[in-house]
Amino acid sequence: MNTPLLERYLTAIKFWLPKAQRDDIAAELGANLHEELDDRAAAAGRPLTDEEIAGILKEHGSPALVASRYQHENPRVTFGRQIIGPLLFPFYWIALKATLALLLIPAIVPALVWNANFNPNREIAHVFYRVAELALPALFVVTIIFALIDLALRRFHLLERWTSDWDPRALPTPSGQKRLVRRSSSIAGIIVQSIFIIWWMGHSSLPIFVFNKSGAHLQFASLWASLHLPVLLIAFVCLAQHWMNLVKPQWRWLPPLTGIITSLAGIIILYPFINSPPLITITDSHGVALYGRQASTIHAALSSAVLGLWFGLMIFAIIYAWRLAWIAWEAFPHQSNDLHRNDTAGI
Amino acid sequence: MPASDSSFNTDLFNNLRLELRRGVLIVAVLAQLRTEHYGYSLRTDLAALGLEMDEGTLYPLLRRLETQGLLESEWREENNRQKRFYKLSRSGRQILKLLLAELEKINASIARII
């Protein structure tokens, strides 16, 4: 006996399981659930309705909760007591690798590849120094973040609360679940946005470049300071989107919708920079303008970059709108086919 | 505040009951798997013998006991359906013997205490 609702349920469980055990656990669970449904149908003396099947699956638990019960085979981080449990460990591991790659590759590769006076001893020492300087604090910060999430999940039974009012009939079809927002993409987004937000918050003032010999100051116009808060808000919106897609991967419409909103916000924010007064000034220590020609060259370059970015954001907004429209268009025929399959399904 | 006291007592009782059952359930599962079973049949057999066990506890437990070497399993077709059958391994049998002896001692002690 086959039921599309059960297939949807098993596919949703597989999403939360580690790759190595995914098919094996789902096959075993599927066999047991099929037996249970057959038994119940035999006891009722008739095929079960979709509502009854949904009730049995609901009793069994939400996909995320069921998958979490199988995570005992995963490693965990312990330090006297458990710091990061087996449920979060796969996410933690991906986050750790992505963070280290993001930090270390740009820091180490240029030193090894583009250094004309390559000195193995010095470069190896440099790599160790960079690892100690970047990787250890990153390891510490990522571990603390995941330990806090794990503590909150266990202390306040968050997983059980979040998944208490789920409906098996609302699960996407197996083919729809193949197009879910990828877990790795959400985790990578969370890491990148978090690092950016921390960095951006630590740079609230505009940089001033001083030329040693002449004592001239290259200073950004005060207009740039107005970018700080809006960019921070956009980064938080993107961060929220990645977190929501981690919990609700079936919300495929969320990334393009966020893309449209943030691109439009970027277009509005950057508008004052087009045809604006000089975007930079070069002055002496008393504020008298210097190097007028060089300053106007830098201003022209910055204006072109801003204009390019502005048009780029417009193109992004159009691409995101197209993707959103495509997802909306796709949803209708799939939904009607699935409803038809459900109507004709029996136990 | 009687209402909160009562809810506290229920929570406490449930936690203590879970702790009490945890070890005993493993012994029951191991003992029942002296005969081969698949997950659902084991659950219904245990329930028929008066030991209700949530599938969310039982199915992952079977996999854990297998990882620990106490059970062995094989996929086999029965009634046109592939199922994973579990049975006690050699080391599982030795451990079960020791656990049953331990359980008997605990029961005897508890009987003397109460």
Interface residues (C-beta under 8 A of the other chain):
Chain A: I25 A27 E28 L29 A31 N32 L33 H34 E35 E36 D39 H60 G61 L65 V66 R69 Y70 H72 E73
Chain B: Y38 G39 Y40 S41 R43 T44 E55 G56 T57 Y59 P60 R63 R64 T67 R81 Q82 K83 R84
